[in-house]
Amino acid sequence: MEKNTHFGFQTVSEADKARKVGAVFDSVAPNYDLMNDAMSFGIHRYWKHFAAHLAGVRESSRVLDLAGGTGDMARRLATRLGPQGQLIVADINRAMLGAGRDRLANEGRAGNILYVQADAEQLPFPDDYFDCITIAFGLRNVTRKDAALAAMCRVLKPGGRALILEFSRTRAPGLQALYDWYSFNILPRLGKWIAKDEASYRYLAESIRMHPDQDTLKDMMSAAGFERCDYLNLSGGIVALHRGYKF
């Protein structure tokens, strides 16, 4: 029997969520980077730079950037790899993956980067394969997050690390009310004006509220097999960077 899950604030079947999320990213792919700058006032660049720095990627590392989208994290990771290193950018959405491939190729970063269309819940890679896995602002769109975390742990080498950068719960006093007002009043309007898609950015605001909070996600990582799990709050907890290791 098919299970139900959430798509934003809606209750839908798991299969229906996958279709709906796919439609969202088909729609937003052409304006995704522009919207990221507009809706975060450019702060997303700091969040991603910080995550790439803490990833500890070395010149010879084998790295998976999961839900790699338009390549924003990948371009930061690629600069840390040498000729012997390898970066695989994976995304379930063909439009987003194509946008990332074109962007990185135009920037001259095509050398040691491979692109794979893949479902985070069923990663098509061998066990113990990657030194590092990153996923930035993608986990909340995954239908079965526990399956995706288990798959990430499976393909990570012993001694490897996974980093999850994702919207989370605000911790600064008084920030939540302002953040809610901005999310449900300004974000959809930005989506309408810039991306010509108000509904997708309303889903974005809703999906953030439905995503597990910092401690819940930390516990989910531990249950999936990661060890020494922790997290760092960024921008008052609007975003959190979770880390887990495999030993």
C-alpha positions as a printed Julia matrix, in Angstrom:
247×3 Matrix{Float64}:
  0.0    0.0     0.0
  1.4    3.37   -1.02
  2.21   5.72    1.83
  1.28   9.36    2.13
  3.73  12.16    2.75
  3.71  15.94    2.58
  4.2   18.32   -0.31
  4.51  21.59    1.51
  1.4   21.74    3.68
 -0.52  19.29    1.47
 -0.84  15.57    2.17
 -0.12  13.57   -0.98
  1.01  10.09   -1.97
  4.74   9.45   -2.16
  4.55   9.02   -5.95
  2.56  12.23   -6.3
  5.12  14.15   -4.26
  7.93  13.01   -6.55
  5.97  14.22   -9.58
  5.09  17.54   -7.97
  8.66  18.24   -6.83
  9.89  17.38  -10.32
  7.45  19.89  -11.8
  8.62  22.58   -9.37
 12.24  22.25  -10.43
 11.43  21.94  -14.11
  9.78  25.32  -13.71
 12.38  27.13  -11.6
 15.58  25.8   -13.21
 16.11  28.74  -15.65
 15.89  31.35  -12.88
 17.08  29.29   -9.93
 20.38  31.1    -9.31
 18.86  34.55   -9.76
 16.08  33.7    -7.3
 18.6   32.39   -4.75
 20.36  35.75   -4.81
 17.11  37.71   -4.63
 15.4   35.79   -1.84
 18.48  35.44    0.4
 20.0   38.87   -0.38
 23.05  36.93   -1.61
 23.7   35.33    1.79
 23.33  31.83    0.29
 26.8   32.36   -1.19
 28.28  32.62    2.32
 26.39  29.53    3.5
 27.71  27.46    0.6
 31.24  28.81    0.87
 31.27  27.91    4.57
 30.0   24.39    3.86
 32.59  23.84    1.12
 35.33  25.01    3.48
 34.25  22.61    6.24
 33.98  19.75    3.74
 37.75  19.41    3.97
 38.08  18.27    0.36
 41.64  17.43   -0.7
 43.2   17.44   -4.16
 42.76  13.67   -4.58
 39.3   13.39   -3.0
 36.35  11.65   -4.62
 33.32  13.85   -3.9
 29.58  13.53   -4.48
 27.51  16.72   -4.63
 24.01  15.34   -4.25
 20.99  17.33   -5.44
 23.69  19.38   -7.14
 21.23  21.42   -9.15
 22.76  24.32  -11.02
 26.26  23.59   -9.74
 26.58  26.29   -7.08
 28.15  23.96   -4.51
 30.03  22.01   -7.16
 31.92  25.08   -8.39
 33.14  25.71   -4.84
 34.18  22.1    -4.35
 35.85  21.82   -7.76
 38.38  24.54   -6.92
 39.65  22.37   -4.06
 40.27  19.29   -6.23
 43.41  18.53   -8.21
 43.75  16.54  -11.44
 43.58  13.27   -9.47
 40.35  14.22   -7.72
 36.83  13.58   -8.97
 33.56  15.38   -8.44
 30.23  13.8    -9.33
 27.24  16.13   -9.48
 24.01  14.17   -9.07
 20.44  15.38   -9.29
 17.14  13.65   -9.95
 15.93  16.55  -12.11
 17.21  16.65  -15.69
 16.53  20.38  -16.15
 18.5   21.35  -13.06
 21.35  18.98  -13.9
 21.56  20.37  -17.43
 21.65  23.94  -16.12
 24.51  23.02  -13.8
 26.46  21.23  -16.51
 26.15  24.2   -18.88
 27.1   26.69  -16.2
 30.21  24.83  -15.07
 31.3   24.15  -18.65
 30.96  27.85  -19.48
 33.17  28.62  -16.47
 35.82  26.17  -17.71
 35.3   23.71  -14.83
 34.42  20.62  -16.87
 37.74  18.8   -16.33
 37.12  16.31  -13.51
 33.36  16.71  -13.08
 30.84  14.02  -14.01
 27.06  14.47  -14.09
 24.64  11.72  -13.1
 20.85  11.84  -13.02
 20.1    9.89   -9.86
 17.54   9.46   -7.11
 19.0   10.29   -3.68
 17.1    7.36   -2.19
 18.71   4.83   -4.58
 22.22   6.04   -5.35
 23.81   4.14   -8.28
 27.3    4.04   -6.78
 29.34   1.28   -5.1
 29.65   0.91   -1.35
 32.47   2.85    0.35
 33.15   4.99   -2.74
 33.26   8.68   -1.77
 35.51  10.6     0.59
 32.94  13.35    1.0
 29.25  13.88    0.21
 27.49  17.23    0.22
 23.84  18.07   -0.26
 22.81  21.74   -0.17
 19.14  22.71    0.06
 18.01  19.42   -1.43
 17.19  17.04    1.41
 13.87  18.66    2.29
 12.59  17.83   -1.22
 13.39  14.12   -0.86
 10.34  11.96   -0.19
 11.97   9.35    2.07
 14.74  11.19    3.86
 15.7    8.17    5.94
 16.34   6.16    2.76
 18.45   8.97    1.29
 20.54   9.27    4.45
 21.11   5.51    4.51
 22.14   5.57    0.85
 24.59   8.4     1.53
 26.13   6.47    4.4
 26.41   3.33    2.26
 28.41   4.99   -0.54
 30.66   6.93    1.83
 34.12   5.51    2.57
 35.08   4.66    6.14
 36.64   7.85    7.44
 34.51   9.91    5.06
 32.12  12.7     5.95
 28.75  13.97    4.83
 27.58  17.57    5.05
 23.94  18.62    4.81
 23.22  22.3     4.32
 19.52  23.0     4.7
 16.95  25.48    5.92
 16.08  24.82    9.56
 14.49  26.41   12.63
 15.31  29.93   13.74
 16.83  30.25   17.19
 17.24  34.02   17.53
 14.55  35.66   19.73
 11.97  37.56   17.69
 13.28  36.33   14.35
 10.6   33.69   13.69
  7.69  36.12   13.22
  9.69  38.26   10.79
 10.94  35.19    8.94
  7.4   33.8     8.6
  6.08  37.1     7.27
  8.9   37.3     4.73
  8.52  33.66    3.69
  4.79  33.74    3.03
  4.41  37.3     1.75
  7.63  38.27   -0.03
  9.03  34.96   -1.33
  5.96  34.07   -3.44
  5.89  37.58   -4.88
  9.57  37.37   -5.82
  8.8   34.06   -7.47
  5.97  35.64   -9.42
  8.01  38.67  -10.53
 11.35  37.01  -11.29
 10.6   33.36  -12.09
  6.98  33.85  -13.2
  6.08  31.08  -10.74
  4.45  32.07   -7.48
  3.25  28.58   -6.54
  6.71  26.98   -6.55
  8.08  29.52   -4.11
  5.05  29.17   -1.87
  5.91  25.46   -1.81
  9.48  26.42   -0.88
  8.28  28.31    2.2
  5.98  25.46    3.2
  8.61  22.76    2.64
 10.98  24.54    5.01
  8.39  24.39    7.79
  7.81  20.68    7.21
 11.52  19.78    7.22
 12.89  18.19   10.43
 14.46  20.61   12.89
 18.13  20.55   13.82
 18.02  17.91   16.54
 15.57  15.68   14.69
 17.77  15.64   11.58
 20.82  14.92   13.73
 19.03  11.92   15.21
 17.99  10.76   11.73
 21.62  10.86   10.6
 22.66   8.75   13.59
 19.9    6.24   12.85
 21.14   5.99    9.25
 24.61   4.94   10.43
 26.53   8.2    10.7
 28.66   8.85   13.77
 29.86  11.99   15.58
 26.9   13.89   14.15
 26.64  17.58   14.93
 25.34  20.79   13.42
 26.14  24.47   13.22
 23.43  27.12   13.03
 23.91  29.84   10.44
 22.05  33.16   10.29
 20.24  32.56   13.54
 19.22  29.02   12.63
 17.5   29.96    9.37
 20.01  27.52    7.92
 21.88  24.68    9.63
 24.95  22.75    8.49
 24.84  19.15    9.7
 27.9   16.91    9.67
 28.24  13.16   10.06
 31.09  10.69    9.66
 31.43   7.02    8.75
 33.9    4.85   10.63
